[in-house]
Amino acid sequence: METYKQIWSECLAIIRDNIPEKHYQTWFDPVVPIKHEGNDFTIQVPSLFFYEFLESQYADLLYHTLVRVTGEAVNLYYQVVVDSTDKQSGKTVLKSDP
């Protein structure tokens, strides 16, 4: 069974091939995979703005890439960092399939 980090690494390889490198570095390098349980996959993003941008520009790419890599429908959750000194604190926002 693949770990969530391996899944995310495979997703990043696909995403990197589908968007300009500068966009990849800006919007995907800072994203951290948190967990994959059942059909739920959680990633951590550095701010609410970051979450909103990913949702508006890359939601379909993220969702379809996760489905391709996991082979199943996925509920994508974002954990938004509230305090940069404690990267695990934050609120979680659900993004279901598009």
N, CA, C and O atoms as a GROMACS GRO file, in nm:
protein
  392
    1MET      N    1   0.084  -0.118   0.000
    1MET     CA    2   0.000   0.000   0.000
    1MET      C    3   0.088   0.125   0.000
    1MET      O    4   0.186   0.134   0.075
    2GLU      N    5   0.053   0.221  -0.085
    2GLU     CA    6   0.132   0.342  -0.095
    2GLU      C    7   0.100   0.438   0.019
    2GLU      O    8  -0.014   0.446   0.065
    3THR      N    9   0.201   0.507   0.064
    3THR     CA   10   0.178   0.607   0.167
    3THR      C   11   0.129   0.736   0.102
    3THR      O   12   0.143   0.755  -0.019
    4TYR      N   13   0.072   0.823   0.183
    4TYR     CA   14   0.022   0.950   0.131
    4TYR      C   15   0.135   1.032   0.069
    4TYR      O   16   0.112   1.108  -0.026
    5LYS      N   17   0.256   1.020   0.121
    5LYS     CA   18   0.369   1.094   0.064
    5LYS      C   19   0.405   1.043  -0.074
    5LYS      O   20   0.438   1.122  -0.164
    6GLN      N   21   0.400   0.911  -0.093
    6GLN     CA   22   0.427   0.854  -0.225
    6GLN      C   23   0.319   0.895  -0.324
    6GLN      O   24   0.348   0.929  -0.439
    7ILE      N   25   0.194   0.892  -0.279
    7ILE     CA   26   0.083   0.934  -0.365
    7ILE      C   27   0.102   1.078  -0.408
    7ILE      O   28   0.089   1.111  -0.526
    8TRP      N   29   0.133   1.165  -0.311
    8TRP     CA   30   0.151   1.306  -0.343
    8TRP      C   31   0.269   1.327  -0.437
    8TRP      O   32   0.262   1.410  -0.528
    9SER      N   33   0.376   1.253  -0.418
    9SER     CA   34   0.493   1.264  -0.505
    9SER      C   35   0.456   1.227  -0.649
    9SER      O   36   0.500   1.294  -0.743
   10GLU      N   37   0.378   1.122  -0.667
   10GLU     CA   38   0.333   1.083  -0.800
   10GLU      C   39   0.242   1.191  -0.859
   10GLU      O   40   0.250   1.221  -0.978
   11CYS      N   41   0.156   1.248  -0.777
   11CYS     CA   42   0.068   1.356  -0.823
   11CYS      C   43   0.150   1.476  -0.869
   11CYS      O   44   0.122   1.534  -0.974
   12LEU      N   45   0.252   1.512  -0.792
   12LEU     CA   46   0.335   1.627  -0.828
   12LEU      C   47   0.406   1.606  -0.961
   12LEU      O   48   0.422   1.700  -1.039
   13ALA      N   49   0.450   1.483  -0.988
   13ALA     CA   50   0.517   1.454  -1.115
   13ALA      C   51   0.421   1.479  -1.232
   13ALA      O   52   0.462   1.533  -1.335
   14ILE      N   53   0.296   1.439  -1.217
   14ILE     CA   54   0.195   1.460  -1.322
   14ILE      C   55   0.163   1.608  -1.335
   14ILE      O   56   0.157   1.662  -1.446
   15ILE      N   57   0.142   1.674  -1.221
   15ILE     CA   58   0.108   1.817  -1.223
   15ILE      C   59   0.221   1.897  -1.287
   15ILE      O   60   0.196   1.988  -1.366
   16ARG      N   61   0.344   1.865  -1.253
   16ARG     CA   62   0.460   1.936  -1.306
   16ARG      C   63   0.464   1.930  -1.459
   16ARG      O   64   0.508   2.024  -1.524
   17ASP      N   65   0.418   1.817  -1.515
   17ASP     CA   66   0.416   1.801  -1.661
   17ASP      C   67   0.303   1.878  -1.727
   17ASP      O   68   0.300   1.890  -1.850
   18ASN      N   69   0.209   1.929  -1.648
   18ASN     CA   70   0.089   1.991  -1.704
   18ASN      C   71   0.077   2.141  -1.683
   18ASN      O   72  -0.017   2.204  -1.732
   19ILE      N   73   0.171   2.200  -1.611
   19ILE     CA   74   0.166   2.345  -1.589
   19ILE      C   75   0.306   2.403  -1.605
   19ILE      O   76   0.405   2.330  -1.595
   20PRO      N   77   0.316   2.534  -1.629
   20PRO     CA   78   0.449   2.597  -1.639
   20PRO      C   79   0.529   2.580  -1.510
   20PRO      O   80   0.473   2.581  -1.400
   21GLU      N   81   0.658   2.565  -1.524
   21GLU     CA   82   0.746   2.541  -1.408
   21GLU      C   83   0.734   2.649  -1.302
   21GLU      O   84   0.732   2.618  -1.182
   22LYS      N   85   0.725   2.773  -1.342
   22LYS     CA   86   0.713   2.884  -1.246
   22LYS      C   87   0.585   2.870  -1.163
   22LYS      O   88   0.586   2.894  -1.042
   23HIS      N   89   0.475   2.832  -1.227
   23HIS     CA   90   0.349   2.811  -1.155
   23HIS      C   91   0.362   2.693  -1.059
   23HIS      O   92   0.312   2.697  -0.947
   24TYR      N   93   0.429   2.588  -1.105
   24TYR     CA   94   0.450   2.470  -1.020
   24TYR      C   95   0.528   2.510  -0.893
   24TYR      O   96   0.489   2.476  -0.782
   25GLN      N   97   0.636   2.583  -0.912
   25GLN     CA   98   0.719   2.622  -0.798
   25GLN      C   99   0.642   2.712  -0.701
   25GLN      O  100   0.655   2.698  -0.580
   26THR      N  101   0.563   2.802  -0.755
   26THR     CA  102   0.488   2.895  -0.671
   26THR      C  103   0.375   2.828  -0.596
   26THR      O  104   0.357   2.852  -0.477
   27TRP      N  105   0.297   2.745  -0.666
   27TRP     CA  106   0.172   2.694  -0.609
   27TRP      C  107   0.176   2.551  -0.560
   27TRP      O  108   0.086   2.511  -0.486
   28PHE      N  109   0.276   2.472  -0.598
   28PHE     CA  110   0.277   2.333  -0.554
   28PHE      C  111   0.395   2.296  -0.466
   28PHE      O  112   0.384   2.205  -0.384
   29ASP      N  113   0.509   2.364  -0.480
   29ASP     CA  114   0.622   2.336  -0.391
   29ASP      C  115   0.586   2.356  -0.243
   29ASP      O  116   0.629   2.276  -0.160
   30PRO      N  117   0.509   2.461  -0.208
   30PRO     CA  118   0.477   2.483  -0.065
   30PRO      C  119   0.371   2.389  -0.007
   30PRO      O  120   0.351   2.387   0.114
   31VAL      N  121   0.303   2.311  -0.092
   31VAL     CA  122   0.196   2.223  -0.045
   31VAL      C  123   0.257   2.099   0.020
   31VAL      O  124   0.351   2.039  -0.033
   32VAL      N  125   0.202   2.061   0.137
   32VAL     CA  126   0.252   1.946   0.212
   32VAL      C  127   0.140   1.844   0.227
   32VAL      O  128   0.031   1.878   0.273
   33PRO      N  129   0.165   1.717   0.189
   33PRO     CA  130   0.063   1.616   0.212
   33PRO      C  131   0.054   1.585   0.361
   33PRO      O  132   0.157   1.575   0.428
   34ILE      N  133  -0.066   1.571   0.413
   34ILE     CA  134  -0.086   1.546   0.556
   34ILE      C  135  -0.129   1.403   0.584
   34ILE      O  136  -0.072   1.336   0.670
   35LYS      N  137  -0.231   1.355   0.510
   35LYS     CA  138  -0.276   1.218   0.533
   35LYS      C  139  -0.368   1.171   0.421
   35LYS      O  140  -0.423   1.250   0.345
   36HIS      N  141  -0.382   1.039   0.415
   36HIS     CA  142  -0.474   0.974   0.322
   36HIS      C  143  -0.540   0.860   0.398
   36HIS      O  144  -0.477   0.759   0.430
   37GLU      N  145  -0.667   0.879   0.426
   37GLU     CA  146  -0.743   0.778   0.500
   37GLU      C  147  -0.870   0.749   0.422
   37GLU      O  148  -0.950   0.839   0.397
   38GLY      N  149  -0.888   0.624   0.384
   38GLY     CA  150  -1.005   0.589   0.304
   38GLY      C  151  -1.003   0.667   0.174
   38GLY      O  152  -0.905   0.661   0.099
   39ASN      N  153  -1.110   0.741   0.146
   39ASN     CA  154  -1.118   0.823   0.026
   39ASN      C  155  -1.083   0.969   0.053
   39ASN      O  156  -1.101   1.054  -0.034
   40ASP      N  157  -1.033   0.999   0.171
   40ASP     CA  158  -1.001   1.136   0.210
   40ASP      C  159  -0.850   1.161   0.199
   40ASP      O  160  -0.769   1.086   0.254
   41PHE      N  161  -0.815   1.266   0.127
   41PHE     CA  162  -0.675   1.305   0.113
   41PHE      C  163  -0.664   1.450   0.159
   41PHE      O  164  -0.738   1.536   0.112
   42THR      N  165  -0.570   1.476   0.251
   42THR     CA  166  -0.554   1.610   0.308
   42THR      C  167  -0.417   1.666   0.273
   42THR      O  168  -0.315   1.600   0.288
   43ILE      N  169  -0.419   1.791   0.225
   43ILE     CA  170  -0.295   1.863   0.199
   43ILE      C  171  -0.294   1.991   0.281
   43ILE      O  172  -0.400   2.048   0.311
   44GLN      N  173  -0.175   2.035   0.317
   44GLN     CA  174  -0.160   2.158   0.394
   44GLN      C  175  -0.113   2.270   0.302
   44GLN      O  176  -0.021   2.253   0.223
   45VAL      N  177  -0.179   2.386   0.315
   45VAL     CA  178  -0.141   2.504   0.237
   45VAL      C  179  -0.109   2.618   0.333
   45VAL      O  180  -0.161   2.622   0.444
   46PRO      N  181  -0.023   2.712   0.289
   46PRO     CA  182   0.026   2.814   0.381
   46PRO      C  183  -0.069   2.927   0.418
   46PRO      O  184  -0.041   3.002   0.511
   47SER      N  185  -0.180   2.942   0.346
   47SER     CA  186  -0.271   3.053   0.378
   47SER      C  187  -0.408   3.030   0.314
   47SER      O  188  -0.423   2.945   0.226
   48LEU      N  189  -0.505   3.106   0.360
   48LEU     CA  190  -0.638   3.100   0.302
   48LEU      C  191  -0.635   3.147   0.157
   48LEU      O  192  -0.702   3.090   0.072
   49PHE      N  193  -0.557   3.250   0.129
   49PHE     CA  194  -0.542   3.298  -0.009
   49PHE      C  195  -0.489   3.187  -0.099
   49PHE      O  196  -0.536   3.167  -0.211
   50PHE      N  197  -0.390   3.115  -0.048
   50PHE     CA  198  -0.330   3.004  -0.122
   50PHE      C  199  -0.435   2.899  -0.155
   50PHE      O  200  -0.444   2.852  -0.268
   51TYR      N  201  -0.515   2.863  -0.055
   51TYR     CA  202  -0.624   2.767  -0.074
   51TYR      C  203  -0.721   2.817  -0.181
   51TYR      O  204  -0.757   2.742  -0.272
   52GLU      N  205  -0.762   2.942  -0.170
   52GLU     CA  206  -0.859   2.998  -0.264
   52GLU      C  207  -0.804   3.000  -0.407
   52GLU      O  208  -0.876   2.974  -0.502
   53PHE      N  209  -0.676   3.030  -0.420
   53PHE     CA  210  -0.616   3.031  -0.553
   53PHE      C  211  -0.610   2.891  -0.612
   53PHE      O  212  -0.647   2.870  -0.727
   54LEU      N  213  -0.564   2.795  -0.532
   54LEU     CA  214  -0.559   2.657  -0.581
   54LEU      C  215  -0.698   2.609  -0.623
   54LEU      O  216  -0.714   2.544  -0.726
   55GLU      N  217  -0.798   2.642  -0.544
   55GLU     CA  218  -0.935   2.603  -0.574
   55GLU      C  219  -0.984   2.667  -0.704
   55GLU      O  220  -1.051   2.601  -0.784
   56SER      N  221  -0.952   2.792  -0.725
   56SER     CA  222  -1.002   2.861  -0.844
   56SER      C  223  -0.926   2.823  -0.970
   56SER      O  224  -0.984   2.821  -1.079
   57GLN      N  225  -0.798   2.792  -0.958
   57GLN     CA  226  -0.715   2.768  -1.076
   57GLN      C  227  -0.680   2.621  -1.101
   57GLN      O  228  -0.663   2.580  -1.216
   58TYR      N  229  -0.669   2.542  -0.994
   58TYR     CA  230  -0.614   2.408  -1.010
   58TYR      C  231  -0.698   2.296  -0.948
   58TYR      O  232  -0.650   2.183  -0.937
   59ALA      N  233  -0.821   2.325  -0.908
   59ALA     CA  234  -0.904   2.223  -0.841
   59ALA      C  235  -0.924   2.100  -0.929
   59ALA      O  236  -0.908   1.987  -0.883
   60ASP      N  237  -0.960   2.121  -1.055
   60ASP     CA  238  -0.983   2.007  -1.144
   60ASP      C  239  -0.856   1.925  -1.164
   60ASP      O  240  -0.860   1.802  -1.160
   61LEU      N  241  -0.745   1.993  -1.186
   61LEU     CA  242  -0.617   1.924  -1.205
   61LEU      C  243  -0.581   1.844  -1.080
   61LEU      O  244  -0.541   1.728  -1.091
   62LEU      N  245  -0.596   1.904  -0.963
   62LEU     CA  246  -0.567   1.833  -0.838
   62LEU      C  247  -0.656   1.710  -0.822
   62LEU      O  248  -0.607   1.600  -0.796
   63TYR      N  249  -0.785   1.729  -0.838
   63TYR     CA  250  -0.879   1.619  -0.819
   63TYR      C  251  -0.852   1.505  -0.918
   63TYR      O  252  -0.839   1.390  -0.878
   64HIS      N  253  -0.843   1.538  -1.045
   64HIS     CA  254  -0.825   1.434  -1.146
   64HIS      C  255  -0.690   1.364  -1.133
   64HIS      O  256  -0.679   1.244  -1.162
   65THR      N  257  -0.589   1.436  -1.090
   65THR     CA  258  -0.459   1.374  -1.068
   65THR      C  259  -0.464   1.277  -0.950
   65THR      O  260  -0.409   1.167  -0.957
   66LEU      N  261  -0.530   1.318  -0.843
   66LEU     CA  262  -0.545   1.227  -0.728
   66LEU      C  263  -0.623   1.102  -0.765
   66LEU      O  264  -0.588   0.991  -0.723
   67VAL      N  265  -0.728   1.118  -0.843
   67VAL     CA  266  -0.807   1.002  -0.888
   67VAL      C  267  -0.721   0.911  -0.975
   67VAL      O  268  -0.725   0.789  -0.961
   68ARG      N  269  -0.644   0.970  -1.063
   68ARG     CA  270  -0.558   0.891  -1.152
   68ARG      C  271  -0.455   0.811  -1.071
   68ARG      O  272  -0.431   0.693  -1.100
   69VAL      N  273  -0.394   0.874  -0.972
   69VAL     CA  274  -0.289   0.808  -0.895
   69VAL      C  275  -0.347   0.705  -0.797
   69VAL      O  276  -0.291   0.596  -0.783
   70THR      N  277  -0.458   0.738  -0.730
   70THR     CA  278  -0.514   0.646  -0.630
   70THR      C  279  -0.607   0.542  -0.692
   70THR      O  280  -0.628   0.435  -0.634
   71GLY      N  281  -0.663   0.573  -0.809
   71GLY     CA  282  -0.755   0.481  -0.873
   71GLY      C  283  -0.894   0.481  -0.812
   71GLY      O  284  -0.972   0.388  -0.833
   72GLU      N  285  -0.925   0.586  -0.735
   72GLU     CA  286  -1.055   0.593  -0.669
   72GLU      C  287  -1.100   0.738  -0.655
   72GLU      O  288  -1.020   0.831  -0.662
   73ALA      N  289  -1.230   0.756  -0.636
   73ALA     CA  290  -1.283   0.890  -0.609
   73ALA      C  291  -1.223   0.939  -0.477
   73ALA      O  292  -1.206   0.861  -0.383
   74VAL      N  293  -1.193   1.066  -0.471
   74VAL     CA  294  -1.123   1.122  -0.356
   74VAL      C  295  -1.193   1.248  -0.307
   74VAL      O  296  -1.238   1.330  -0.386
   75ASN      N  297  -1.202   1.262  -0.176
   75ASN     CA  298  -1.242   1.388  -0.114
   75ASN      C  299  -1.113   1.460  -0.079
   75ASN      O  300  -1.033   1.410   0.000
   76LEU      N  301  -1.093   1.577  -0.136
   76LEU     CA  302  -0.971   1.653  -0.110
   76LEU      C  303  -0.998   1.755   0.000
   76LEU      O  304  -1.091   1.835  -0.010
   77TYR      N  305  -0.916   1.751   0.104
   77TYR     CA  306  -0.926   1.846   0.214
   77TYR      C  307  -0.801   1.931   0.216
   77TYR      O  308  -0.691   1.884   0.187
   78TYR      N  309  -0.820   2.058   0.250
   78TYR     CA  310  -0.707   2.150   0.265
   78TYR      C  311  -0.696   2.185   0.412
   78TYR      O  312  -0.795   2.220   0.476
   79GLN      N  313  -0.576   2.176   0.465
   79GLN     CA  314  -0.550   2.227   0.599
   79GLN      C  315  -0.477   2.359   0.580
   79GLN      O  316  -0.367   2.363   0.526
   80VAL      N  317  -0.541   2.467   0.625
   80VAL     CA  318  -0.486   2.601   0.606
   80VAL      C  319  -0.407   2.639   0.731
   80VAL      O  320  -0.461   2.638   0.842
   81VAL      N  321  -0.281   2.672   0.714
   81VAL     CA  322  -0.196   2.711   0.826
   81VAL      C  323  -0.243   2.847   0.876
   81VAL      O  324  -0.256   2.943   0.800
   82VAL      N  325  -0.267   2.854   1.005
   82VAL     CA  326  -0.309   2.980   1.067
   82VAL      C  327  -0.190   3.051   1.129
   82VAL      O  328  -0.176   3.172   1.116
   83ASP      N  329  -0.105   2.975   1.197
   83ASP     CA  330   0.012   3.030   1.264
   83ASP      C  331   0.135   2.965   1.205
   83ASP      O  332   0.155   2.845   1.220
   84SER      N  333   0.218   3.043   1.138
   84SER     CA  334   0.334   2.986   1.071
   84SER      C  335   0.437   2.928   1.167
   84SER      O  336   0.526   2.854   1.123
   85THR      N  337   0.429   2.958   1.296
   85THR     CA  338   0.522   2.899   1.391
   85THR      C  339   0.479   2.758   1.430
   85THR      O  340   0.560   2.682   1.483
   86ASP      N  341   0.354   2.724   1.406
   86ASP     CA  342   0.303   2.590   1.436
   86ASP      C  343   0.237   2.537   1.310
   86ASP      O  344   0.116   2.552   1.292
   87LYS      N  345   0.315   2.474   1.223
   87LYS     CA  346   0.266   2.434   1.092
   87LYS      C  347   0.154   2.331   1.096
   87LYS      O  348   0.088   2.309   0.995
   88GLN      N  349   0.132   2.268   1.208
   88GLN     CA  350   0.024   2.170   1.215
   88GLN      C  351  -0.108   2.231   1.258
   88GLN      O  352  -0.213   2.167   1.246
   89SER      N  353  -0.107   2.352   1.308
   89SER     CA  354  -0.233   2.412   1.349
   89SER      C  355  -0.298   2.476   1.227
   89SER      O  356  -0.229   2.514   1.132
   90GLY      N  357  -0.427   2.486   1.229
   90GLY     CA  358  -0.497   2.546   1.118
   90GLY      C  359  -0.636   2.492   1.107
   90GLY      O  360  -0.679   2.409   1.188
   91LYS      N  361  -0.708   2.538   1.008
   91LYS     CA  362  -0.842   2.486   0.989
   91LYS      C  363  -0.844   2.402   0.862
   91LYS      O  364  -0.763   2.422   0.771
   92THR      N  365  -0.934   2.309   0.857
   92THR     CA  366  -0.945   2.220   0.743
   92THR      C  367  -1.069   2.258   0.662
   92THR      O  368  -1.177   2.280   0.717
   93VAL      N  369  -1.050   2.264   0.532
   93VAL     CA  370  -1.158   2.299   0.440
   93VAL      C  371  -1.178   2.182   0.345
   93VAL      O  372  -1.081   2.131   0.288
   94LEU      N  373  -1.301   2.142   0.326
   94LEU     CA  374  -1.329   2.031   0.236
   94LEU      C  375  -1.346   2.080   0.094
   94LEU      O  376  -1.412   2.180   0.068
   95LYS      N  377  -1.286   2.010   0.003
   95LYS     CA  378  -1.312   2.030  -0.138
   95LYS      C  379  -1.348   1.892  -0.193
   95LYS      O  380  -1.260   1.808  -0.211
   96SER      N  381  -1.473   1.870  -0.219
   96SER     CA  382  -1.515   1.742  -0.276
   96SER      C  383  -1.483   1.739  -0.424
   96SER      O  384  -1.428   1.833  -0.481
   97ASP      N  385  -1.520   1.629  -0.484
   97ASP     CA  386  -1.497   1.618  -0.628
   97ASP      C  387  -1.573   1.726  -0.703
   97ASP      O  388  -1.681   1.768  -0.660
   98PRO      N  389  -1.517   1.772  -0.815
   98PRO     CA  390  -1.575   1.885  -0.889
   98PRO      C  391  -1.708   1.849  -0.953
   98PRO      O  392  -1.770   1.932  -1.018
   0.00000   0.00000   0.00000
